Structures are given as structure tokens and as C-alpha cells.
């Protein structure tokens, strides 16, 4: 898709682009935020056992574990 410099377009061209975008958006199915939040919460809770961000990384498998301390003499 070619890059379009909006500043070079006429007002009519900008209006046509906006109308086309709105036509695309009106076709999208909309969901209630409360329903989406519930589904996201269930999805997260279903995978919590495998999620390293929640569970953490075991010390023996952690590639970023400090090898030793820093000593300043």
C-alpha cells in the first residue's frame, strides 16, 4: 500500500477517506466492555499456571540469574 501524505490531499479527498474509514468501522461487531473484561479475566486465569510473568522463572532455568556478586575493593 503506498504511503499517502495527508497534507497534499484536498479537503474532498480527506472527506472521502474519512467516509470510507467510517464505512469500515460501522461493520465491526461491538461488544460491551463488561463482557470483554470478563472474557479477558477468564482467559488469563485459565493460563495462570503456565504464565511465567505470574508464576516466575525457576532459579535453575533463569538465564538472567546473577552469576556472582559485585565486589568493590
N, CA, C and O atoms as a Tripos MOL2 file, in Angstrom:
@<TRIPOS>MOLECULE
protein
  292   291    73     0     0
PROTEIN
NO_CHARGES

@<TRIPOS>ATOM
      1 N           0.8390   -1.1600    0.0000 N.3       1 UNK1
      2 CA          0.0000    0.0000    0.0000 C.3       1 UNK1
      3 C           0.8950    1.2390    0.0000 C.2       1 UNK1
      4 O           1.7960    1.3530    0.8310 O.2       1 UNK1
      5 N           0.6560    2.1500   -0.9130 N.am      2 UNK2
      6 CA          1.5070    3.3440   -0.9900 C.3       2 UNK2
      7 C           1.2690    4.2810    0.1940 C.2       2 UNK2
      8 O           0.1870    4.3190    0.7790 O.2       2 UNK2
      9 N           2.3040    5.0220    0.5180 N.am      3 UNK3
     10 CA          2.2110    5.9930    1.5980 C.3       3 UNK3
     11 C           1.5460    7.2560    1.0550 C.2       3 UNK3
     12 O           1.9060    7.7550   -0.0110 O.2       3 UNK3
     13 N           0.5670    7.7640    1.8080 N.am      4 UNK4
     14 CA         -0.1640    8.9530    1.3770 C.3       4 UNK4
     15 C           0.1600   10.0920    2.3320 C.2       4 UNK4
     16 O           0.0150    9.9560    3.5470 O.2       4 UNK4
     17 N           0.5940   11.2040    1.7810 N.am      5 UNK5
     18 CA          0.8410   12.3930    2.5830 C.3       5 UNK5
     19 C          -0.4740   13.1650    2.6710 C.2       5 UNK5
     20 O          -0.9210   13.7530    1.6870 O.2       5 UNK5
     21 N          -1.0820   13.1590    3.8370 N.am      6 UNK6
     22 CA         -2.4000   13.7510    4.0320 C.3       6 UNK6
     23 C          -2.3820   15.2470    3.7620 C.2       6 UNK6
     24 O          -3.3850   15.8100    3.3210 O.2       6 UNK6
     25 N          -1.2730   15.8850    4.0160 N.am      7 UNK7
     26 CA         -1.1800   17.3270    3.8020 C.3       7 UNK7
     27 C          -1.3210   17.7020    2.3250 C.2       7 UNK7
     28 O          -1.7130   18.8240    2.0050 O.2       7 UNK7
     29 N          -1.0030   16.7710    1.4300 N.am      8 UNK8
     30 CA         -1.0970   17.0370   -0.0050 C.3       8 UNK8
     31 C          -2.4950   16.7940   -0.5710 C.2       8 UNK8
     32 O          -2.7550   17.1270   -1.7270 O.2       8 UNK8
     33 N          -3.3960   16.2190    0.2250 N.am      9 UNK9
     34 CA         -4.7360   15.9000   -0.2590 C.3       9 UNK9
     35 C          -5.6590   17.1080   -0.1710 C.2       9 UNK9
     36 O          -5.4860   17.9940    0.6660 O.2       9 UNK9
     37 N          -6.6310   17.1130   -1.0500 N.am     10 UNK10
     38 CA         -7.6440   18.1700   -0.9910 C.3      10 UNK10
     39 C          -8.6320   17.8430    0.1260 C.2      10 UNK10
     40 O          -8.6520   16.7260    0.6420 O.2      10 UNK10
     41 N          -9.4420   18.8200    0.4880 N.am     11 UNK11
     42 CA        -10.4530   18.5910    1.5240 C.3      11 UNK11
     43 C         -11.4340   17.5040    1.1100 C.2      11 UNK11
     44 O         -11.8940   16.7200    1.9400 O.2      11 UNK11
     45 N         -11.7480   17.4650   -0.1790 N.am     12 UNK12
     46 CA        -12.6700   16.4400   -0.6820 C.3      12 UNK12
     47 C         -12.0560   15.0470   -0.5200 C.2      12 UNK12
     48 O         -12.7280   14.1140   -0.0810 O.2      12 UNK12
     49 N         -10.7700   14.9150   -0.8780 N.am     13 UNK13
     50 CA        -10.0880   13.6240   -0.7440 C.3      13 UNK13
     51 C         -10.0510   13.1730    0.7140 C.2      13 UNK13
     52 O         -10.2570   11.9960    1.0070 O.2      13 UNK13
     53 N          -9.7900   14.1010    1.6190 N.am     14 UNK14
     54 CA         -9.7750   13.7750    3.0480 C.3      14 UNK14
     55 C         -11.1450   13.3220    3.5130 C.2      14 UNK14
     56 O         -11.2580   12.3740    4.2900 O.2      14 UNK14
     57 N         -12.1860   13.9910    3.0430 N.am     15 UNK15
     58 CA        -13.5500   13.6220    3.4170 C.3      15 UNK15
     59 C         -13.9060   12.2440    2.8930 C.2      15 UNK15
     60 O         -14.5540   11.4630    3.5890 O.2      15 UNK15
     61 N         -13.4870   11.9360    1.6690 N.am     16 UNK16
     62 CA        -13.7510   10.6190    1.0770 C.3      16 UNK16
     63 C         -13.0440    9.5350    1.8920 C.2      16 UNK16
     64 O         -13.6180    8.4820    2.1670 O.2      16 UNK16
     65 N         -11.8000    9.8000    2.2740 N.am     17 UNK17
     66 CA        -11.0590    8.8270    3.0850 C.3      17 UNK17
     67 C         -11.7460    8.6000    4.4290 C.2      17 UNK17
     68 O         -11.8480    7.4670    4.8990 O.2      17 UNK17
     69 N         -12.2080    9.6710    5.0360 N.am     18 UNK18
     70 CA        -12.8720    9.5480    6.3290 C.3      18 UNK18
     71 C         -14.1770    8.7670    6.2090 C.2      18 UNK18
     72 O         -14.4770    7.9250    7.0560 O.2      18 UNK18
     73 N         -14.9490    9.0380    5.1700 N.am     19 UNK19
     74 CA        -16.1990    8.3090    4.9550 C.3      19 UNK19
     75 C         -15.9180    6.8300    4.7240 C.2      19 UNK19
     76 O         -16.6220    5.9770    5.2640 O.2      19 UNK19
     77 N         -14.9060    6.5190    3.9360 N.am     20 UNK20
     78 CA        -14.5500    5.1130    3.6950 C.3      20 UNK20
     79 C         -14.1480    4.4180    4.9980 C.2      20 UNK20
     80 O         -14.5270    3.2730    5.2430 O.2      20 UNK20
     81 N         -13.3800    5.1190    5.8260 N.am     21 UNK21
     82 CA        -12.9730    4.5420    7.1060 C.3      21 UNK21
     83 C         -14.1850    4.3050    7.9980 C.2      21 UNK21
     84 O         -14.2820    3.2640    8.6490 O.2      21 UNK21
     85 N         -15.0980    5.2500    8.0320 N.am     22 UNK22
     86 CA        -16.2990    5.0950    8.8540 C.3      22 UNK22
     87 C         -17.1740    3.9520    8.3470 C.2      22 UNK22
     88 O         -17.7970    3.2510    9.1450 O.2      22 UNK22
     89 N         -17.2280    3.7550    7.0340 N.am     23 UNK23
     90 CA        -17.9840    2.6260    6.4730 C.3      23 UNK23
     91 C         -17.3960    1.3000    6.9430 C.2      23 UNK23
     92 O         -18.1340    0.3560    7.2250 O.2      23 UNK23
     93 N         -16.0670    1.2280    7.0280 N.am     24 UNK24
     94 CA        -15.4280    0.0040    7.5230 C.3      24 UNK24
     95 C         -15.7290   -0.2040    9.0070 C.2      24 UNK24
     96 O         -16.0250   -1.3200    9.4350 O.2      24 UNK24
     97 N         -15.6530    0.8660    9.7810 N.am     25 UNK25
     98 CA        -15.8470    0.7570   11.2250 C.3      25 UNK25
     99 C         -17.2780    0.4150   11.6060 C.2      25 UNK25
    100 O         -17.5060   -0.2650   12.6060 O.2      25 UNK25
    101 N         -18.2420    0.8760   10.8240 N.am     26 UNK26
    102 CA        -19.6390    0.6140   11.1590 C.3      26 UNK26
    103 C         -19.9730   -0.8790   11.0150 C.2      26 UNK26
    104 O         -20.9230   -1.3620   11.6310 O.2      26 UNK26
    105 N         -19.2040   -1.5990   10.2140 N.am     27 UNK27
    106 CA        -19.4320   -3.0330   10.0150 C.3      27 UNK27
    107 C         -18.8770   -3.8830   11.1570 C.2      27 UNK27
    108 O         -19.2270   -5.0570   11.2820 O.2      27 UNK27
    109 N         -18.0160   -3.2990   11.9880 N.am     28 UNK28
    110 CA        -17.3990   -4.0580   13.0640 C.3      28 UNK28
    111 C         -18.4210   -4.3920   14.1500 C.2      28 UNK28
    112 O         -19.2770   -3.5790   14.5000 O.2      28 UNK28
    113 N         -18.3020   -5.6070   14.6660 N.am     29 UNK29
    114 CA        -19.1690   -6.0100   15.7670 C.3      29 UNK29
    115 C         -18.6450   -5.3710   17.0510 C.2      29 UNK29
    116 O         -17.4530   -5.4460   17.3510 O.2      29 UNK29
    117 N         -19.5400   -4.7480   17.7980 N.am     30 UNK30
    118 CA        -19.1480   -4.0790   19.0330 C.3      30 UNK30
    119 C         -19.5950   -4.9090   20.2120 C.2      30 UNK30
    120 O         -20.6750   -5.4990   20.1890 O.2      30 UNK30
    121 N         -18.7690   -4.9590   21.2440 N.am     31 UNK31
    122 CA        -19.0690   -5.7170   22.4480 C.3      31 UNK31
    123 C         -19.0810   -4.7780   23.6420 C.2      31 UNK31
    124 O         -18.4140   -3.7430   23.6420 O.2      31 UNK31
    125 N         -19.8360   -5.1460   24.6420 N.am     32 UNK32
    126 CA        -19.8350   -4.3950   25.8910 C.3      32 UNK32
    127 C         -18.4900   -4.5790   26.5860 C.2      32 UNK32
    128 O         -17.9180   -5.6690   26.5800 O.2      32 UNK32
    129 N         -18.0020   -3.5160   27.1740 N.am     33 UNK33
    130 CA        -16.7270   -3.5730   27.8770 C.3      33 UNK33
    131 C         -16.7800   -4.5820   29.0130 C.2      33 UNK33
    132 O         -15.8090   -5.3010   29.2530 O.2      33 UNK33
    133 N         -17.8930   -4.6410   29.7050 N.am     34 UNK34
    134 CA        -18.0120   -5.5750   30.8290 C.3      34 UNK34
    135 C         -17.8750   -7.0230   30.3530 C.2      34 UNK34
    136 O         -17.2770   -7.8460   31.0460 O.2      34 UNK34
    137 N         -18.4200   -7.3380   29.1810 N.am     35 UNK35
    138 CA        -18.3020   -8.6940   28.6350 C.3      35 UNK35
    139 C         -16.8610   -8.9810   28.2360 C.2      35 UNK35
    140 O         -16.3450  -10.0650   28.5100 O.2      35 UNK35
    141 N         -16.2120   -8.0260   27.5970 N.am     36 UNK36
    142 CA        -14.8200   -8.2070   27.1720 C.3      36 UNK36
    143 C         -13.9100   -8.4090   28.3800 C.2      36 UNK36
    144 O         -13.0330   -9.2730   28.3650 O.2      36 UNK36
    145 N         -14.1200   -7.6120   29.4190 N.am     37 UNK37
    146 CA        -13.2840   -7.7200   30.6140 C.3      37 UNK37
    147 C         -13.4440   -9.0890   31.2580 C.2      37 UNK37
    148 O         -12.4640   -9.6800   31.7110 O.2      37 UNK37
    149 N         -14.6650   -9.5960   31.3010 N.am     38 UNK38
    150 CA        -14.9140  -10.9180   31.8730 C.3      38 UNK38
    151 C         -14.1810  -11.9850   31.0760 C.2      38 UNK38
    152 O         -13.5540  -12.8680   31.6620 O.2      38 UNK38
    153 N         -14.2490  -11.9220   29.7500 N.am     39 UNK39
    154 CA        -13.5850  -12.9160   28.9060 C.3      39 UNK39
    155 C         -12.0630  -12.8420   29.0420 C.2      39 UNK39
    156 O         -11.3960  -13.8760   29.0840 O.2      39 UNK39
    157 N         -11.5220  -11.6510   29.1090 N.am     40 UNK40
    158 CA        -10.0750  -11.4890   29.2810 C.3      40 UNK40
    159 C          -9.6470  -12.0560   30.6340 C.2      40 UNK40
    160 O          -8.6220  -12.7290   30.7350 O.2      40 UNK40
    161 N         -10.4270  -11.7830   31.6570 N.am     41 UNK41
    162 CA        -10.1270  -12.2930   33.0040 C.3      41 UNK41
    163 C         -10.1290  -13.8200   33.0150 C.2      41 UNK41
    164 O          -9.2320  -14.4360   33.5910 O.2      41 UNK41
    165 N         -11.1280  -14.4330   32.3810 N.am     42 UNK42
    166 CA        -11.1990  -15.9010   32.3110 C.3      42 UNK42
    167 C         -10.0140  -16.4740   31.5390 C.2      42 UNK42
    168 O          -9.4490  -17.4960   31.9270 O.2      42 UNK42
    169 N          -9.6400  -15.8150   30.4490 N.am     43 UNK43
    170 CA         -8.5040  -16.2750   29.6350 C.3      43 UNK43
    171 C          -7.2150  -16.2410   30.4480 C.2      43 UNK43
    172 O          -6.4270  -17.1850   30.4040 O.2      43 UNK43
    173 N          -7.0020  -15.1760   31.1760 N.am     44 UNK44
    174 CA         -5.7920  -15.0380   31.9870 C.3      44 UNK44
    175 C          -5.7680  -16.0830   33.0890 C.2      44 UNK44
    176 O          -4.7380  -16.7110   33.3350 O.2      44 UNK44
    177 N          -6.9000  -16.2690   33.7510 N.am     45 UNK45
    178 CA         -6.9600  -17.2360   34.8480 C.3      45 UNK45
    179 C          -6.7880  -18.6620   34.3490 C.2      45 UNK45
    180 O          -6.2660  -19.5060   35.0770 O.2      45 UNK45
    181 N          -7.2140  -18.9510   33.1260 N.am     46 UNK46
    182 CA         -7.0680  -20.3000   32.5680 C.3      46 UNK46
    183 C          -5.5970  -20.6450   32.3160 C.2      46 UNK46
    184 O          -5.2190  -21.8130   32.3980 O.2      46 UNK46
    185 N          -4.7710  -19.6560   32.0120 N.am     47 UNK47
    186 CA         -3.3700  -19.9310   31.7000 C.3      47 UNK47
    187 C          -2.4000  -19.4960   32.7750 C.2      47 UNK47
    188 O          -1.2000  -19.3950   32.5190 O.2      47 UNK47
    189 N          -2.8960  -19.2370   33.9780 N.am     48 UNK48
    190 CA         -2.0330  -18.6970   35.0310 C.3      48 UNK48
    191 C          -0.9310  -19.6900   35.4430 C.2      48 UNK48
    192 O           0.1450  -19.2600   35.8590 O.2      48 UNK48
    193 N          -1.1680  -20.9650   35.3410 N.am     49 UNK49
    194 CA         -0.1670  -21.9630   35.7520 C.3      49 UNK49
    195 C           1.0510  -21.9600   34.8270 C.2      49 UNK49
    196 O           2.1630  -22.2400   35.2750 O.2      49 UNK49
    197 N           0.8550  -21.6470   33.5420 N.am     50 UNK50
    198 CA          1.9630  -21.6570   32.5940 C.3      50 UNK50
    199 C           2.5590  -20.2670   32.3770 C.2      50 UNK50
    200 O           3.5600  -20.1320   31.6740 O.2      50 UNK50
    201 N           1.9690  -19.2510   32.9610 N.am     51 UNK51
    202 CA          2.3960  -17.8720   32.7230 C.3      51 UNK51
    203 C           3.6000  -17.5310   33.5940 C.2      51 UNK51
    204 O           3.4920  -17.4680   34.8180 O.2      51 UNK51
    205 N           4.7430  -17.3130   32.9550 N.am     52 UNK52
    206 CA          5.9650  -17.0180   33.7150 C.3      52 UNK52
    207 C           5.9360  -15.6280   34.3350 C.2      52 UNK52
    208 O           6.6500  -15.3680   35.3030 O.2      52 UNK52
    209 N           5.1170  -14.7310   33.7850 N.am     53 UNK53
    210 CA          5.0170  -13.4070   34.3880 C.3      53 UNK53
    211 C           4.2940  -13.4660   35.7320 C.2      53 UNK53
    212 O           4.5640  -12.6580   36.6210 O.2      53 UNK53
    213 N           3.3860  -14.4100   35.8780 N.am     54 UNK54
    214 CA          2.6560  -14.5680   37.1390 C.3      54 UNK54
    215 C           3.4170  -15.5000   38.0700 C.2      54 UNK54
    216 O           3.5990  -15.1980   39.2500 O.2      54 UNK54
    217 N           3.8560  -16.6230   37.5390 N.am     55 UNK55
    218 CA          4.4830  -17.6790   38.3300 C.3      55 UNK55
    219 C           5.9530  -17.4090   38.6220 C.2      55 UNK55
    220 O           6.4660  -17.7920   39.6730 O.2      55 UNK55
    221 N           6.6180  -16.7580   37.6990 N.am     56 UNK56
    222 CA          8.0410  -16.5270   37.8540 C.3      56 UNK56
    223 C           8.8560  -17.6180   37.1860 C.2      56 UNK56
    224 O           8.3090  -18.6410   36.7730 O.2      56 UNK56
    225 N          10.1410  -17.4090   37.0790 N.am     57 UNK57
    226 CA         11.0420  -18.3730   36.4600 C.3      57 UNK57
    227 C          11.8250  -19.0580   37.5720 C.2      57 UNK57
    228 O          12.3360  -18.4130   38.4880 O.2      57 UNK57
    229 N          11.9050  -20.3770   37.4680 N.am     58 UNK58
    230 CA         12.6700  -21.0980   38.4870 C.3      58 UNK58
    231 C          14.1360  -20.6990   38.3950 C.2      58 UNK58
    232 O          14.6300  -20.3820   37.3130 O.2      58 UNK58
    233 N          14.8210  -20.7140   39.5110 N.am     59 UNK59
    234 CA         16.2130  -20.2560   39.5770 C.3      59 UNK59
    235 C          17.1300  -21.0470   38.6460 C.2      59 UNK59
    236 O          18.0490  -20.4750   38.0590 O.2      59 UNK59
    237 N          16.8960  -22.3460   38.5030 N.am     60 UNK60
    238 CA         17.7900  -23.1580   37.6670 C.3      60 UNK60
    239 C          17.5600  -22.9200   36.1650 C.2      60 UNK60
    240 O          18.4460  -23.2180   35.3650 O.2      60 UNK60
    241 N          16.4000  -22.3940   35.7650 N.am     61 UNK61
    242 CA         16.1230  -22.1450   34.3510 C.3      61 UNK61
    243 C          16.2490  -20.6760   33.9710 C.2      61 UNK61
    244 O          16.0520  -20.3320   32.8060 O.2      61 UNK61
    245 N          16.5670  -19.8120   34.9080 N.am     62 UNK62
    246 CA         16.6370  -18.3860   34.6540 C.3      62 UNK62
    247 C          17.9730  -18.0150   33.9910 C.2      62 UNK62
    248 O          19.0210  -18.0940   34.6310 O.2      62 UNK62
    249 N          17.9380  -17.6100   32.7040 N.am     63 UNK63
    250 CA         19.1930  -17.2590   32.0270 C.3      63 UNK63
    251 C          19.7690  -15.9190   32.5100 C.2      63 UNK63
    252 O          20.9260  -15.6070   32.2270 O.2      63 UNK63
    253 N          18.9760  -15.1350   33.2270 N.am     64 UNK64
    254 CA         19.4170  -13.8210   33.6790 C.3      64 UNK64
    255 C          19.8290  -13.8210   35.1520 C.2      64 UNK64
    256 O          20.0720  -12.7660   35.7400 O.2      64 UNK64
    257 N          19.9040  -14.9990   35.7300 N.am     65 UNK65
    258 CA         20.2970  -15.1040   37.1310 C.3      65 UNK65
    259 C          21.7280  -14.5980   37.2930 C.2      65 UNK65
    260 O          22.5970  -14.8800   36.4680 O.2      65 UNK65
    261 N          21.9590  -13.8460   38.3700 N.am     66 UNK66
    262 CA         23.3000  -13.3260   38.6110 C.3      66 UNK66
    263 C          24.2500  -14.4670   38.9120 C.2      66 UNK66
    264 O          23.9510  -15.3500   39.7160 O.2      66 UNK66
    265 N          25.3900  -14.4380   38.2620 N.am     67 UNK67
    266 CA         26.3850  -15.4940   38.4260 C.3      67 UNK67
    267 C          27.1660  -15.3030   39.7340 C.2      67 UNK67
    268 O          27.6070  -16.2720   40.3510 O.2      67 UNK67
    269 N          27.3200  -14.1040   40.1230 N.am     68 UNK68
    270 CA         28.0560  -13.8180   41.3510 C.3      68 UNK68
    271 C          27.8590  -12.3680   41.7350 C.2      68 UNK68
    272 O          27.3430  -11.5710   40.9510 O.2      68 UNK68
    273 N          28.2560  -12.0400   42.9030 N.am     69 UNK69
    274 CA         28.0890  -10.6690   43.3670 C.3      69 UNK69
    275 C          29.1920   -9.7540   42.8640 C.2      69 UNK69
    276 O          30.2080  -10.2130   42.3420 O.2      69 UNK69
    277 N          28.9850   -8.4850   43.0230 N.am     70 UNK70
    278 CA         29.9640   -7.4860   42.6320 C.3      70 UNK70
    279 C          30.7330   -7.0650   43.8920 C.2      70 UNK70
    280 O          30.1410   -6.6990   44.9070 O.2      70 UNK70
    281 N          32.0440   -7.1260   43.8000 N.am     71 UNK71
    282 CA         32.8850   -6.7620   44.9550 C.3      71 UNK71
    283 C          33.7130   -5.5550   44.5660 C.2      71 UNK71
    284 O          34.4010   -5.5650   43.5460 O.2      71 UNK71
    285 N          33.6440   -4.5130   45.3850 N.am     72 UNK72
    286 CA         34.4590   -3.3200   45.1630 C.3      72 UNK72
    287 C          35.5420   -3.2980   46.2300 C.2      72 UNK72
    288 O          35.2570   -3.3130   47.4270 O.2      72 UNK72
    289 N          36.7770   -3.2630   45.7790 N.am     73 UNK73
    290 CA         37.9040   -3.2770   46.7250 C.3      73 UNK73
    291 C          38.3190   -1.8850   47.0980 C.2      73 UNK73
    292 O          39.2510   -1.7070   47.8830 O.2      73 UNK73
@<TRIPOS>BOND
     1     1     2 1
     2     2     3 1
     3     3     4 2
     4     3     5 am
     5     5     6 1
     6     6     7 1
     7     7     8 2
     8     7     9 am
     9     9    10 1
    10    10    11 1
    11    11    12 2
    12    11    13 am
    13    13    14 1
    14    14    15 1
    15    15    16 2
    16    15    17 am
    17    17    18 1
    18    18    19 1
    19    19    20 2
    20    19    21 am
    21    21    22 1
    22    22    23 1
    23    23    24 2
    24    23    25 am
    25    25    26 1
    26    26    27 1
    27    27    28 2
    28    27    29 am
    29    29    30 1
    30    30    31 1
    31    31    32 2
    32    31    33 am
    33    33    34 1
    34    34    35 1
    35    35    36 2
    36    35    37 am
    37    37    38 1
    38    38    39 1
    39    39    40 2
    40    39    41 am
    41    41    42 1
    42    42    43 1
    43    43    44 2
    44    43    45 am
    45    45    46 1
    46    46    47 1
    47    47    48 2
    48    47    49 am
    49    49    50 1
    50    50    51 1
    51    51    52 2
    52    51    53 am
    53    53    54 1
    54    54    55 1
    55    55    56 2
    56    55    57 am
    57    57    58 1
    58    58    59 1
    59    59    60 2
    60    59    61 am
    61    61    62 1
    62    62    63 1
    63    63    64 2
    64    63    65 am
    65    65    66 1
    66    66    67 1
    67    67    68 2
    68    67    69 am
    69    69    70 1
    70    70    71 1
    71    71    72 2
    72    71    73 am
    73    73    74 1
    74    74    75 1
    75    75    76 2
    76    75    77 am
    77    77    78 1
    78    78    79 1
    79    79    80 2
    80    79    81 am
    81    81    82 1
    82    82    83 1
    83    83    84 2
    84    83    85 am
    85    85    86 1
    86    86    87 1
    87    87    88 2
    88    87    89 am
    89    89    90 1
    90    90    91 1
    91    91    92 2
    92    91    93 am
    93    93    94 1
    94    94    95 1
    95    95    96 2
    96    95    97 am
    97    97    98 1
    98    98    99 1
    99    99   100 2
   100    99   101 am
   101   101   102 1
   102   102   103 1
   103   103   104 2
   104   103   105 am
   105   105   106 1
   106   106   107 1
   107   107   108 2
   108   107   109 am
   109   109   110 1
   110   110   111 1
   111   111   112 2
   112   111   113 am
   113   113   114 1
   114   114   115 1
   115   115   116 2
   116   115   117 am
   117   117   118 1
   118   118   119 1
   119   119   120 2
   120   119   121 am
   121   121   122 1
   122   122   123 1
   123   123   124 2
   124   123   125 am
   125   125   126 1
   126   126   127 1
   127   127   128 2
   128   127   129 am
   129   129   130 1
   130   130   131 1
   131   131   132 2
   132   131   133 am
   133   133   134 1
   134   134   135 1
   135   135   136 2
   136   135   137 am
   137   137   138 1
   138   138   139 1
   139   139   140 2
   140   139   141 am
   141   141   142 1
   142   142   143 1
   143   143   144 2
   144   143   145 am
   145   145   146 1
   146   146   147 1
   147   147   148 2
   148   147   149 am
   149   149   150 1
   150   150   151 1
   151   151   152 2
   152   151   153 am
   153   153   154 1
   154   154   155 1
   155   155   156 2
   156   155   157 am
   157   157   158 1
   158   158   159 1
   159   159   160 2
   160   159   161 am
   161   161   162 1
   162   162   163 1
   163   163   164 2
   164   163   165 am
   165   165   166 1
   166   166   167 1
   167   167   168 2
   168   167   169 am
   169   169   170 1
   170   170   171 1
   171   171   172 2
   172   171   173 am
   173   173   174 1
   174   174   175 1
   175   175   176 2
   176   175   177 am
   177   177   178 1
   178   178   179 1
   179   179   180 2
   180   179   181 am
   181   181   182 1
   182   182   183 1
   183   183   184 2
   184   183   185 am
   185   185   186 1
   186   186   187 1
   187   187   188 2
   188   187   189 am
   189   189   190 1
   190   190   191 1
   191   191   192 2
   192   191   193 am
   193   193   194 1
   194   194   195 1
   195   195   196 2
   196   195   197 am
   197   197   198 1
   198   198   199 1
   199   199   200 2
   200   199   201 am
   201   201   202 1
   202   202   203 1
   203   203   204 2
   204   203   205 am
   205   205   206 1
   206   206   207 1
   207   207   208 2
   208   207   209 am
   209   209   210 1
   210   210   211 1
   211   211   212 2
   212   211   213 am
   213   213   214 1
   214   214   215 1
   215   215   216 2
   216   215   217 am
   217   217   218 1
   218   218   219 1
   219   219   220 2
   220   219   221 am
   221   221   222 1
   222   222   223 1
   223   223   224 2
   224   223   225 am
   225   225   226 1
   226   226   227 1
   227   227   228 2
   228   227   229 am
   229   229   230 1
   230   230   231 1
   231   231   232 2
   232   231   233 am
   233   233   234 1
   234   234   235 1
   235   235   236 2
   236   235   237 am
   237   237   238 1
   238   238   239 1
   239   239   240 2
   240   239   241 am
   241   241   242 1
   242   242   243 1
   243   243   244 2
   244   243   245 am
   245   245   246 1
   246   246   247 1
   247   247   248 2
   248   247   249 am
   249   249   250 1
   250   250   251 1
   251   251   252 2
   252   251   253 am
   253   253   254 1
   254   254   255 1
   255   255   256 2
   256   255   257 am
   257   257   258 1
   258   258   259 1
   259   259   260 2
   260   259   261 am
   261   261   262 1
   262   262   263 1
   263   263   264 2
   264   263   265 am
   265   265   266 1
   266   266   267 1
   267   267   268 2
   268   267   269 am
   269   269   270 1
   270   270   271 1
   271   271   272 2
   272   271   273 am
   273   273   274 1
   274   274   275 1
   275   275   276 2
   276   275   277 am
   277   277   278 1
   278   278   279 1
   279   279   280 2
   280   279   281 am
   281   281   282 1
   282   282   283 1
   283   283   284 2
   284   283   285 am
   285   285   286 1
   286   286   287 1
   287   287   288 2
   288   287   289 am
   289   289   290 1
   290   290   291 1
   291   291   292 2
@<TRIPOS>SUBSTRUCTURE
     1 UNK1         2 RESIDUE 1 A UNK
     2 UNK2         6 RESIDUE 1 A UNK
     3 UNK3        10 RESIDUE 1 A UNK
     4 UNK4        14 RESIDUE 1 A UNK
     5 UNK5        18 RESIDUE 1 A UNK
     6 UNK6        22 RESIDUE 1 A UNK
     7 UNK7        26 RESIDUE 1 A UNK
     8 UNK8        30 RESIDUE 1 A UNK
     9 UNK9        34 RESIDUE 1 A UNK
    10 UNK10       38 RESIDUE 1 A UNK
    11 UNK11       42 RESIDUE 1 A UNK
    12 UNK12       46 RESIDUE 1 A UNK
    13 UNK13       50 RESIDUE 1 A UNK
    14 UNK14       54 RESIDUE 1 A UNK
    15 UNK15       58 RESIDUE 1 A UNK
    16 UNK16       62 RESIDUE 1 A UNK
    17 UNK17       66 RESIDUE 1 A UNK
    18 UNK18       70 RESIDUE 1 A UNK
    19 UNK19       74 RESIDUE 1 A UNK
    20 UNK20       78 RESIDUE 1 A UNK
    21 UNK21       82 RESIDUE 1 A UNK
    22 UNK22       86 RESIDUE 1 A UNK
    23 UNK23       90 RESIDUE 1 A UNK
    24 UNK24       94 RESIDUE 1 A UNK
    25 UNK25       98 RESIDUE 1 A UNK
    26 UNK26      102 RESIDUE 1 A UNK
    27 UNK27      106 RESIDUE 1 A UNK
    28 UNK28      110 RESIDUE 1 A UNK
    29 UNK29      114 RESIDUE 1 A UNK
    30 UNK30      118 RESIDUE 1 A UNK
    31 UNK31      122 RESIDUE 1 A UNK
    32 UNK32      126 RESIDUE 1 A UNK
    33 UNK33      130 RESIDUE 1 A UNK
    34 UNK34      134 RESIDUE 1 A UNK
    35 UNK35      138 RESIDUE 1 A UNK
    36 UNK36      142 RESIDUE 1 A UNK
    37 UNK37      146 RESIDUE 1 A UNK
    38 UNK38      150 RESIDUE 1 A UNK
    39 UNK39      154 RESIDUE 1 A UNK
    40 UNK40      158 RESIDUE 1 A UNK
    41 UNK41      162 RESIDUE 1 A UNK
    42 UNK42      166 RESIDUE 1 A UNK
    43 UNK43      170 RESIDUE 1 A UNK
    44 UNK44      174 RESIDUE 1 A UNK
    45 UNK45      178 RESIDUE 1 A UNK
    46 UNK46      182 RESIDUE 1 A UNK
    47 UNK47      186 RESIDUE 1 A UNK
    48 UNK48      190 RESIDUE 1 A UNK
    49 UNK49      194 RESIDUE 1 A UNK
    50 UNK50      198 RESIDUE 1 A UNK
    51 UNK51      202 RESIDUE 1 A UNK
    52 UNK52      206 RESIDUE 1 A UNK
    53 UNK53      210 RESIDUE 1 A UNK
    54 UNK54      214 RESIDUE 1 A UNK
    55 UNK55      218 RESIDUE 1 A UNK
    56 UNK56      222 RESIDUE 1 A UNK
    57 UNK57      226 RESIDUE 1 A UNK
    58 UNK58      230 RESIDUE 1 A UNK
    59 UNK59      234 RESIDUE 1 A UNK
    60 UNK60      238 RESIDUE 1 A UNK
    61 UNK61      242 RESIDUE 1 A UNK
    62 UNK62      246 RESIDUE 1 A UNK
    63 UNK63      250 RESIDUE 1 A UNK
    64 UNK64      254 RESIDUE 1 A UNK
    65 UNK65      258 RESIDUE 1 A UNK
    66 UNK66      262 RESIDUE 1 A UNK
    67 UNK67      266 RESIDUE 1 A UNK
    68 UNK68      270 RESIDUE 1 A UNK
    69 UNK69      274 RESIDUE 1 A UNK
    70 UNK70      278 RESIDUE 1 A UNK
    71 UNK71      282 RESIDUE 1 A UNK
    72 UNK72      286 RESIDUE 1 A UNK
    73 UNK73      290 RESIDUE 1 A UNK
